[in-house]
Amino acid sequence: MANIRTIRSAKEIRAARRSDRYDREPRVYVHIDQLTANERSALVTLNKLLTSVEIKYHPMATKIAKELSARKFDESDWLDDYELELELYFILSESDPAWDDEDDENNSIATLSINCKDTHLEIDRGLDWGMGAFHTNHIEFPNGEEHHCYLYHCLSSQCSLNWGDIARIAEVGVDVIIKEQSYLLVSNIT
């Protein structure tokens, strides 16, 4: 399951607050049919890149999840629970008009957090949707021509970016976040 957060640049937020139009003026929506051939090509390339991210990181996440799950149920291990996420950052091109040389954080236009904790269980259950379901076309409105990977689906259908904004993405950063957790009861302290 994906947790989607759209990040607006700090400059954009400050400007919107100053103008008091942050919640009243919607962003310009760009329909996919309005894209240029270059923008369309950028979307296809991004989908391919995200497919390769899934192919690379899904087996790794599955392996880590199995190891952590085994530790969780091992009485001799201190681990009580864990969290495992892939966090993807979608970054503008340096040639984009909104690029900020002073602050890298402002150049990320969206972040996806993909929960990978139960990835190994989903595979065992015959996963047919989500990250790792490579055979499934995750396209929102099938047209017979395109095959969308799960990450591209999350970005294009659940994020508040329009097609024009998505076509501006030039780089994807990936963080693997592992949180090993232990819980101690105060009543057990003597």
C-alpha positions as MATLAB code, in Angstrom:
seq = 'MANIRTIRSAKEIRAARRSDRYDREPRVYVHIDQLTANERSALVTLNKLLTSVEIKYHPMATKIAKELSARKFDESDWLDDYELELELYFILSESDPAWDDEDDENNSIATLSINCKDTHLEIDRGLDWGMGAFHTNHIEFPNGEEHHCYLYHCLSSQCSLNWGDIARIAEVGVDVIIKEQSYLLVSNIT';
ca = [
       0.000    0.000    0.000;
       1.340    3.433   -0.897;
       1.260    6.519    1.241;
       1.368    9.464   -1.125;
       2.588   12.891   -0.175;
       2.852   15.743   -2.629;
       5.541   18.178   -1.760;
       5.366   21.735   -2.925;
       8.520   23.782   -2.801;
       9.002   26.031    0.196;
       9.036   29.037   -2.140;
       5.690   27.996   -3.635;
       4.120   27.573   -0.190;
       5.468   30.918    1.071;
       4.273   32.714   -2.067;
       0.847   31.095   -1.791;
       0.500   32.058    1.854;
       1.515   35.651    1.095;
      -1.034   35.882   -1.693;
      -3.702   34.118    0.424;
      -4.675   32.041   -2.632;
      -3.204   28.712   -1.536;
      -6.521   26.900   -1.126;
      -8.626   28.912   -3.560;
      -6.714   28.691   -6.843;
      -6.418   25.187   -8.253;
      -3.311   24.252  -10.168;
      -3.645   24.140  -13.935;
      -4.659   20.636  -14.958;
      -2.908   19.216  -17.991;
      -4.794   16.348  -19.639;
      -2.648   13.607  -21.129;
      -3.925   14.490  -24.625;
      -2.469   17.992  -24.213;
       1.101   16.763  -23.805;
       3.753   17.292  -26.449;
       5.559   14.325  -27.996;
       8.589   15.071  -25.779;
       6.451   15.152  -22.621;
       4.759   11.900  -23.647;
       8.164   10.339  -24.233;
       9.283   11.529  -20.778;
       6.289    9.737  -19.211;
       7.097    6.487  -21.023;
      10.729    6.757  -19.899;
       9.676    7.428  -16.296;
       7.370    4.374  -16.324;
      10.289    2.244  -17.563;
      12.554    3.642  -14.851;
       9.965    2.941  -12.138;
       9.510   -0.587  -13.501;
      13.260   -1.119  -13.126;
      13.058    0.239   -9.557;
      10.387   -2.354   -8.764;
      12.410   -5.140  -10.369;
      15.516   -4.135   -8.407;
      14.017   -3.327   -5.012;
      11.102   -5.779   -4.694;
      13.279   -8.911   -4.274;
      15.514   -7.039   -1.824;
      12.504   -5.815    0.191;
      11.054   -9.332    0.178;
      14.333  -10.773    1.502;
      14.615   -8.133    4.239;
      10.939   -8.575    5.224;
      11.370  -12.355    5.558;
      14.467  -11.922    7.722;
      12.823   -9.331    9.969;
       9.620  -11.360   10.225;
      11.606  -14.410   11.357;
      13.401  -12.283   13.957;
      10.085  -10.881   15.157;
       8.870  -14.373   16.074;
      12.188  -15.530   17.522;
      11.817  -15.492   21.332;
      15.566  -14.978   21.804;
      15.679  -11.852   19.597;
      14.982   -8.390   21.008;
      12.969   -7.370   17.938;
       9.236   -6.995   18.665;
       8.159   -5.451   15.382;
       9.504   -3.628   12.366;
       8.620   -1.251    9.580;
      10.018   -1.521    6.065;
       9.404    1.160    3.465;
      10.718    2.308    0.148;
      10.588    6.052   -0.113;
      10.861    7.513   -3.598;
      11.630   11.173   -4.237;
      10.686   12.686   -7.583;
      13.058   15.471   -8.540;
      12.892   18.166  -11.205;
      15.496   18.669  -13.914;
      18.111   21.347  -13.304;
      16.853   23.026  -16.480;
      13.289   23.255  -15.107;
      12.141   26.850  -14.484;
      11.195   25.902  -10.893;
      14.677   24.480  -10.112;
      16.202   26.049   -7.008;
      20.023   26.080   -6.929;
      19.974   27.082   -3.281;
      17.848   24.310   -1.810;
      17.690   20.700   -3.052;
      14.577   20.034   -0.970;
      12.605   22.501   -3.105;
      13.417   20.483   -6.215;
      11.508   17.399   -5.097;
       7.899   17.643   -6.281;
       6.510   14.432   -4.782;
       7.368   11.568   -2.445;
       5.912    8.055   -2.418;
       6.218    5.874    0.676;
       5.651    2.227   -0.196;
       5.034   -0.125    2.734;
       7.025   -3.310    2.089;
       6.470   -5.005    5.446;
       4.192   -7.761    4.116;
       5.759   -8.055    0.671;
       6.833  -11.661    1.244;
       3.316  -12.649    2.374;
       1.722  -11.059   -0.673;
       3.945  -13.120   -2.970;
       2.992  -16.308   -1.100;
      -0.704  -15.427   -1.593;
      -0.330  -15.035   -5.372;
      -0.039  -11.256   -5.529;
      -1.867   -9.764   -8.498;
      -1.754   -6.070   -7.536;
       0.906   -3.823   -6.086;
       4.660   -3.666   -6.156;
       6.043   -6.940   -7.407;
       2.987   -7.878   -9.490;
       4.956   -7.394  -12.682;
       2.427   -9.241  -14.844;
      -0.403   -6.889  -13.820;
      -1.083   -3.740  -15.801;
      -1.731   -1.070  -13.179;
      -3.016    1.434  -15.726;
      -5.991    3.484  -14.529;
      -7.840    3.457  -17.867;
      -6.586    0.608  -20.083;
      -6.045    1.587  -23.684;
      -4.329   -1.570  -24.908;
      -1.107    0.260  -25.733;
       0.581    0.933  -22.413;
       1.604   -1.167  -19.447;
       1.983    0.757  -16.186;
       3.982   -0.554  -13.256;
       2.607   -0.132   -9.742;
       4.870    2.782   -8.782;
       3.897    4.710  -11.916;
       0.252    3.993  -11.129;
       0.689    5.413   -7.611;
       2.381    8.522   -8.934;
      -0.098    9.149  -11.754;
      -3.402    8.271  -10.096;
      -3.034    8.966   -6.385;
      -0.765   11.980   -6.321;
      -1.986   15.509   -6.933;
       0.497   16.084   -9.753;
      -0.930   16.478  -13.237;
       0.551   14.850  -16.340;
       2.506   17.979  -17.196;
       4.135   17.988  -13.740;
       4.931   14.274  -13.933;
       6.600   14.814  -17.314;
       8.943   17.319  -15.611;
      10.459   14.633  -13.344;
      14.098   14.058  -14.259;
      15.408   12.011  -11.350;
      14.102    9.510   -8.818;
      15.790    9.004   -5.464;
      15.132    5.826   -3.492;
      15.597    5.332    0.253;
      15.128    1.982    1.979;
      13.845    2.700    5.477;
      14.051   -0.031    8.096;
      12.766    0.601   11.600;
      13.507   -2.158   14.083;
      11.217   -1.807   17.072;
      11.154   -3.092   20.625;
       8.556   -2.420   23.334;
       9.306   -2.515   27.023;
       6.641   -2.597   29.703;
       7.172   -0.327   32.665;
       5.400   -2.850   34.907;
       8.180   -5.397   34.197;
      10.840   -3.169   35.753;
      11.788   -4.209   39.301;
];
